[in-house]
Amino acid sequence: MFGWVRRRRVLGMWAMLVLAALSPVPGHSGAPGAATSEVVIVSESGEHRFGVEVARTSEEQARGLMYRRRLEPDAGMLFEYGRPRNIAMWMRNTYIPLDMIFIGADWRITRIAERTVPLSLTTVASEGPVRAVLEVNAGTASRLGIRPGDRVIYHGSGSGRSR
């Protein structure tokens, strides 16, 4: 009986260590090695700047903003895909409600999925090919008057490209 209890405690300790390793450190940007950059959305209401983590690799894109407990009001995550493609995302293990801003090949917003539901396994589709997706705090798009058709400016991290 005591061997079973000991094994259960050891497994519990390992589970806590794994969860601690996966949880972001307060004040840390999140994904180790993730590039950071700035995205500007030019809308009828003005220019809106976001400091973003850029998810380029499949590992960074798979993790996204999972396990985060908060996101600064002017922060977000940009999923850059290179060539345009149809995208479907979900909120698995994502605790923060988000607006998902889908960006077309011409760097204009094609669709906004507002106030996505935390922890949901329901897919959120781009509804057409997109070059990138910007995730920001839920309600940001409506609060700032960001709409489909608005222009996105992103210079990339050292890429020398501009939109």
VMD Tcl script that draws the C-alpha trace (Angstrom):
set ca {
  {0.00 0.00 0.00}
  {2.76 2.48 0.87}
  {4.48 1.84 -2.48}
  {1.31 2.88 -4.29}
  {1.02 6.09 -2.25}
  {4.68 6.90 -2.86}
  {4.32 6.33 -6.63}
  {1.24 8.55 -6.69}
  {3.13 11.35 -4.88}
  {6.07 11.06 -7.26}
  {3.74 11.21 -10.29}
  {1.96 14.21 -8.75}
  {5.29 15.99 -8.25}
  {6.29 15.29 -11.87}
  {2.95 16.62 -13.10}
  {3.45 19.83 -11.07}
  {6.97 20.24 -12.48}
  {5.72 19.81 -16.06}
  {2.92 22.34 -15.51}
  {5.36 24.80 -13.95}
  {7.70 24.42 -16.91}
  {4.87 25.07 -19.37}
  {3.50 28.09 -17.49}
  {4.89 31.46 -18.49}
  {7.06 33.33 -16.03}
  {5.46 36.65 -14.99}
  {6.95 39.46 -17.04}
  {8.40 37.05 -19.60}
  {7.26 37.40 -23.20}
  {6.33 33.73 -23.38}
  {7.69 31.57 -26.15}
  {11.43 31.13 -25.75}
  {13.25 32.57 -28.72}
  {10.09 34.02 -30.26}
  {10.86 37.11 -32.32}
  {9.19 40.35 -31.33}
  {8.12 43.14 -33.62}
  {5.54 45.87 -34.10}
  {2.29 45.74 -36.03}
  {0.38 48.90 -36.93}
  {-3.24 48.78 -38.04}
  {-4.36 51.83 -40.00}
  {-8.10 52.25 -39.62}
  {-10.63 55.05 -40.00}
  {-10.14 55.80 -36.29}
  {-6.35 56.17 -36.60}
  {-3.17 54.12 -36.27}
  {-3.12 51.40 -33.64}
  {0.25 49.96 -32.58}
  {0.79 46.53 -31.06}
  {3.99 45.00 -29.72}
  {3.77 41.41 -30.90}
  {5.49 38.09 -30.52}
  {5.91 36.56 -33.96}
  {5.08 32.87 -34.29}
  {6.78 31.56 -37.44}
  {7.74 27.96 -36.71}
  {5.15 25.21 -36.51}
  {6.03 24.74 -32.82}
  {5.50 28.44 -32.02}
  {2.27 28.47 -34.01}
  {0.97 25.32 -32.30}
  {1.60 26.80 -28.86}
  {0.41 30.33 -29.67}
  {-0.89 32.03 -26.54}
  {-1.72 28.76 -24.74}
  {-1.35 28.72 -20.97}
  {-1.05 32.51 -20.68}
  {-3.10 34.18 -17.99}
  {-2.85 37.74 -19.29}
  {-1.89 39.84 -22.27}
  {-0.99 43.52 -22.15}
  {-3.60 45.81 -23.81}
  {-1.22 46.85 -26.60}
  {0.32 43.40 -27.11}
  {-0.51 40.42 -29.26}
  {0.81 37.49 -31.23}
  {1.30 37.50 -34.98}
  {1.14 34.16 -36.77}
  {3.03 34.65 -40.03}
  {2.52 31.93 -42.65}
  {4.57 33.14 -45.62}
  {2.32 32.34 -48.52}
  {-1.48 32.77 -48.19}
  {-3.46 29.72 -47.09}
  {-6.72 28.80 -45.39}
  {-6.24 28.77 -41.63}
  {-8.29 27.18 -38.84}
  {-7.41 27.92 -35.20}
  {-8.87 26.99 -31.83}
  {-8.64 28.13 -28.23}
  {-7.45 24.87 -26.68}
  {-5.51 25.61 -23.46}
  {-5.90 29.35 -24.10}
  {-7.24 31.13 -21.03}
  {-7.42 34.65 -22.48}
  {-10.44 35.60 -24.63}
  {-9.08 36.92 -27.93}
  {-9.95 38.76 -31.13}
  {-8.44 36.93 -34.12}
  {-7.64 39.33 -36.95}
  {-7.11 37.53 -40.28}
  {-4.79 39.32 -42.72}
  {-4.78 38.70 -46.47}
  {-1.92 38.60 -48.98}
  {-2.25 42.36 -49.54}
  {-1.85 42.99 -45.78}
  {-5.46 44.11 -45.40}
  {-7.79 42.64 -42.80}
  {-10.11 40.08 -44.37}
  {-11.99 38.89 -41.27}
  {-12.18 39.46 -37.53}
  {-13.35 36.72 -35.16}
  {-14.26 38.75 -32.10}
  {-14.31 37.59 -28.50}
  {-13.32 33.97 -29.05}
  {-14.19 31.63 -26.18}
  {-11.33 30.54 -23.90}
  {-10.58 26.79 -23.81}
  {-12.98 26.11 -26.72}
  {-12.20 23.33 -29.20}
  {-14.43 24.96 -31.83}
  {-12.35 25.93 -34.85}
  {-12.21 29.53 -35.99}
  {-11.63 29.61 -39.74}
  {-10.11 32.33 -41.88}
  {-12.87 31.88 -44.49}
  {-10.34 32.33 -47.29}
  {-6.57 32.41 -47.78}
  {-4.62 34.62 -45.36}
  {-0.97 35.53 -44.98}
  {-1.10 36.13 -41.21}
  {-3.30 36.18 -38.13}
  {-3.00 38.74 -35.33}
  {-4.35 37.74 -31.91}
  {-5.13 40.53 -29.44}
  {-7.25 40.84 -26.31}
  {-10.98 40.28 -26.84}
  {-12.88 43.49 -27.54}
  {-9.85 45.32 -28.93}
  {-11.12 45.40 -32.52}
  {-14.49 46.92 -31.65}
  {-13.00 49.28 -29.03}
  {-10.51 50.68 -31.55}
  {-12.85 50.59 -34.56}
  {-10.74 48.03 -36.44}
  {-12.61 46.54 -39.38}
  {-12.12 44.29 -42.41}
  {-10.38 46.26 -45.16}
  {-8.11 48.13 -42.71}
  {-4.43 48.13 -43.65}
  {-1.80 46.29 -41.61}
  {1.80 47.50 -41.53}
  {4.41 44.96 -40.46}
  {8.10 45.23 -41.20}
  {9.02 41.84 -39.79}
  {11.99 41.20 -37.56}
  {14.96 42.14 -39.66}
  {13.29 41.10 -42.91}
  {13.42 44.55 -44.47}
  {9.88 44.04 -45.82}
  {7.15 46.60 -45.40}
  {3.47 46.53 -46.11}
}
mol new
graphics top color blue
foreach p $ca { graphics top sphere $p radius 0.5 }
foreach p [lrange $ca 0 end-1] q [lrange $ca 1 end] { graphics top cylinder $p $q radius 0.2 }
display resetview
